[in-house]
Amino acid sequence: MSAAGGAFGGNRGLRPVPPEKGIFPLDHLHLCDLEKVEYLNCLKTAGHQSEKCRQFSKKYLQCRMERNLMAKQDLAELGFKESNVETPGGKVTDRVVTQDQ
């Protein structure tokens, strides 16, 4: 057995890199179960096309942030813009809002 790779292989000299967003607590108290179930049901009925369930995803993330289950972050940074509009074909586009509207 080679000592350079450790007992299970791999390089033991490298430090692990944390996830980009860090860690967050699991919802052990089921505080956001309703939002989670709504999102998962939407995914099932939409054939797992997540873009059709964005409103439920947004509600779930808002619930987690409100209950300190994840760091509070601007939803626009997570891809939820107030100006997102779904076209009849299901595509999400940015709508430019003018003062005439």
CYANA upper distance limits for C-alpha pairs under 8 A (distance plus 0.5 A):
  1 MET  CA      7 ALA  CA      8.09
  2 SER  CA      6 GLY  CA      7.53
  2 SER  CA      7 ALA  CA      8.30
  3 ALA  CA      7 ALA  CA      7.62
  4 ALA  CA     11 ASN  CA      7.92
  5 GLY  CA      9 GLY  CA      5.05
  5 GLY  CA     10 GLY  CA      5.54
  5 GLY  CA     11 ASN  CA      5.79
  5 GLY  CA     12 ARG  CA      7.12
  6 GLY  CA     10 GLY  CA      7.16
  6 GLY  CA     11 ASN  CA      7.69
  6 GLY  CA     12 ARG  CA      7.03
 18 PRO  CA     22 GLY  CA      6.82
 19 PRO  CA     23 ILE  CA      7.65
 24 PHE  CA     69 LEU  CA      6.60
 24 PHE  CA     70 MET  CA      5.76
 24 PHE  CA     71 ALA  CA      8.14
 25 PRO  CA     69 LEU  CA      5.98
 25 PRO  CA     70 MET  CA      7.51
 26 LEU  CA     69 LEU  CA      7.48
 27 ASP  CA     31 LEU  CA      6.93
 27 ASP  CA     32 CYS  CA      7.66
 27 ASP  CA     69 LEU  CA      7.41
 31 LEU  CA     67 ARG  CA      8.14
 32 CYS  CA     36 LYS  CA      6.72
 32 CYS  CA     60 TYR  CA      7.27
 32 CYS  CA     63 CYS  CA      6.56
 32 CYS  CA     64 ARG  CA      7.20
 33 ASP  CA     37 VAL  CA      6.50
 34 LEU  CA     38 GLU  CA      6.67
 35 GLU  CA     39 TYR  CA      6.72
 35 GLU  CA     56 PHE  CA      7.25
 35 GLU  CA     57 SER  CA      8.49
 35 GLU  CA     59 LYS  CA      6.88
 35 GLU  CA     60 TYR  CA      5.49
 35 GLU  CA     63 CYS  CA      8.06
 36 LYS  CA     40 LEU  CA      6.68
 36 LYS  CA     56 PHE  CA      8.50
 36 LYS  CA     60 TYR  CA      6.54
 37 VAL  CA     41 ASN  CA      6.47
 38 GLU  CA     42 CYS  CA      6.63
 38 GLU  CA     56 PHE  CA      7.01
 39 TYR  CA     43 LEU  CA      6.76
 39 TYR  CA     53 CYS  CA      7.08
 39 TYR  CA     56 PHE  CA      5.45
 39 TYR  CA     57 SER  CA      6.51
 39 TYR  CA     60 TYR  CA      8.05
 40 LEU  CA     44 LYS  CA      6.83
 41 ASN  CA     45 THR  CA      6.79
 42 CYS  CA     46 ALA  CA      6.41
 42 CYS  CA     48 HIS  CA      8.49
 42 CYS  CA     52 LYS  CA      8.44
 42 CYS  CA     53 CYS  CA      6.42
 42 CYS  CA     56 PHE  CA      8.25
 43 LEU  CA     47 GLY  CA      6.58
 43 LEU  CA     48 HIS  CA      4.94
 43 LEU  CA     49 GLN  CA      6.83
 43 LEU  CA     50 SER  CA      6.76
 43 LEU  CA     52 LYS  CA      8.40
 43 LEU  CA     53 CYS  CA      7.01
 44 LYS  CA     48 HIS  CA      6.18
 46 ALA  CA     50 SER  CA      8.26
 46 ALA  CA     52 LYS  CA      7.19
 46 ALA  CA     53 CYS  CA      8.22
 49 GLN  CA     53 CYS  CA      7.92
 50 SER  CA     54 ARG  CA      7.03
 51 GLU  CA     90 GLY  CA      8.45
 51 GLU  CA     91 LYS  CA      8.46
 51 GLU  CA     92 VAL  CA      8.11
 52 LYS  CA     90 GLY  CA      7.66
 53 CYS  CA     57 SER  CA      6.86
 54 ARG  CA     58 LYS  CA      6.54
 55 GLN  CA     59 LYS  CA      6.75
 56 PHE  CA     60 TYR  CA      6.67
 57 SER  CA     61 LEU  CA      6.77
 58 LYS  CA     62 GLN  CA      6.59
 58 LYS  CA     75 LEU  CA      8.35
 58 LYS  CA     80 PHE  CA      7.81
 59 LYS  CA     63 CYS  CA      6.64
 60 TYR  CA     64 ARG  CA      6.83
 61 LEU  CA     65 MET  CA      6.71
 62 GLN  CA     66 GLU  CA      6.57
 63 CYS  CA     67 ARG  CA      6.75
 64 ARG  CA     68 ASN  CA      6.61
 64 ARG  CA     69 LEU  CA      5.30
 64 ARG  CA     70 MET  CA      6.26
 65 MET  CA     69 LEU  CA      6.34
 65 MET  CA     70 MET  CA      5.70
 65 MET  CA     71 ALA  CA      6.55
 65 MET  CA     72 LYS  CA      5.65
 65 MET  CA     73 GLN  CA      8.28
 66 GLU  CA     72 LYS  CA      8.19
 68 ASN  CA     72 LYS  CA      8.09
 73 GLN  CA     77 GLU  CA      7.62
 73 GLN  CA     78 LEU  CA      8.27
 74 ASP  CA     78 LEU  CA      7.53
 75 LEU  CA     79 GLY  CA      7.02
 75 LEU  CA     80 PHE  CA      5.76
 75 LEU  CA     81 LYS  CA      7.64
 76 ALA  CA     80 PHE  CA      5.15
 76 ALA  CA     81 LYS  CA      5.43
 76 ALA  CA     82 GLU  CA      8.30
 80 PHE  CA     84 ASN  CA      7.83
 83 SER  CA     94 ASP  CA      6.14
 83 SER  CA     95 ARG  CA      5.83
 83 SER  CA     96 VAL  CA      7.60
 83 SER  CA     97 VAL  CA      8.05
 84 ASN  CA     92 VAL  CA      6.64
 84 ASN  CA     93 THR  CA      6.08
 84 ASN  CA     94 ASP  CA      5.34
 84 ASN  CA     95 ARG  CA      6.74
 85 VAL  CA     92 VAL  CA      5.97
 85 VAL  CA     93 THR  CA      5.89
 85 VAL  CA     94 ASP  CA      6.72
 85 VAL  CA     95 ARG  CA      6.87
 86 GLU  CA     90 GLY  CA      6.22
 86 GLU  CA     91 LYS  CA      6.01
 86 GLU  CA     92 VAL  CA      4.92
 86 GLU  CA     93 THR  CA      6.84
 87 THR  CA     91 LYS  CA      5.85
 87 THR  CA     92 VAL  CA      6.77
 87 THR  CA     93 THR  CA      7.71
 97 VAL  CA    101 GLN  CA      7.21
